[in-house]
Amino acid sequence: MISTPARLSFAVALAVGLGLVASCSSSSVEPPAGPDAEAPEEDAGDDPSFPCPASGVSKGPWTLAMTRTSVIVRWEACREGSSPTLSFKPEAGGASVEITSTQKTVTLTQRHTAPLGPLRSPDDLPGTFVMHDAAIGALTPGTCYRYELAADRTLAGRFCTAQPDGGRVHFLAIGDTNPLLGEATAKVLGHVLPLGADFVVHGGDIQYYDSFLETWAGWFPPMQPLLALGAFQPALGNHELETDDELTDYTLRFFGTPNLGGASMYYRFESGGLWFHVLDTEQPIDPGSPQGQWLLAGLSDVSQQPGFRGSIIAMHRPFVTCGDNAQKDTERKAFASAFAQHKVVFVIQAHIHGYERFEIDGLTFVTTGGGGGLIGNIDENLSRAECAMRRASGGFFHALDVVVEGKELRAKAVDDSGAARDSFTIALP
Ligand SMILES: [Fe+2]
């Protein structure tokens, strides 16, 4: 009899050998449907493979939509009637406050299965779920809080509000997380979470149906430590819409906010006078496109606001890479003068499974796509002219820890052994 870890290793090896484990460069491929793909509605709680816990909470909690004075804490319940109450208090101590979530019932009709990972990744089931949103306001800027759910007080986490003008901004950037493909994601998280960032910028490709090893139901438990760290501020990647229902039924149901998936799929947020412009690279981003126009107007607008310290772009498909996929060099060149004029200081990109850092005309671009997806060939297109401006690179799993203090941005790429594989500093204007 093969042990569970051995079976998983065998499944991974088989998947890799058959070319089934998708990298970012793969096109969207719908995984084989489960046996009940056309099944009528059912209650997820009735499925013995994924019983509804006594608390009624089936995913989360996690935090979204961070501002200086507010956040949204969200969780999924697999039945009606679980407690809607969340309590929170400042991490540094203070009185606990209770808040009641708003609830929205969602009915899913499709089942998704991870055919190579059934021992570790339960099916995403059709059925009726209840999304709870605790919209917390009147918070203190630059302050971290601890929260827990009344439904089960072990379901707890942390969030931090955005910093006031000039405050110390500490965030984690990670991309292409595939936690059920081996141990890489867990190892990276084990080394970067203790660094204590206040929020997470995810560069997209959050979960991989295309790895055939992973479902959203399997994704949440190993990612819960990251979700408990602070607000989760994602960019959309190509793997957020692998199936016809994934974007609406999963990605946006979990991570959509009034600013993401509401009026548009791109959004911006701020902390300490640093503005993050999060792009949707599944749509056109050239300066003439609606998204490009939105970006140009926003860059100009925020640069004139009191306390402005610089703009950061976060996106999935890269402006520049020497790796195994296309680069958006035409768009990068078209935006170059506007980026310089409006003080874009840093570009975070993903999609290429590895690490790269470029310095192009005074602007730093980092590819941080080493969150757990199968490492790709980061040198496949070394003949590109931009590769002469690549300052660091490596095919390794990692996340990027970033601290902005005063007029300086300091970052380090931490790999799955805890080693800092690249460190750099950017002077803010
Ligand atoms: Fe991708």
Residues whose N, C-alpha, C, O or C-beta is under 5 A from the ligand:
A	BS01	LIG	C24 D205 G237 N238 H351
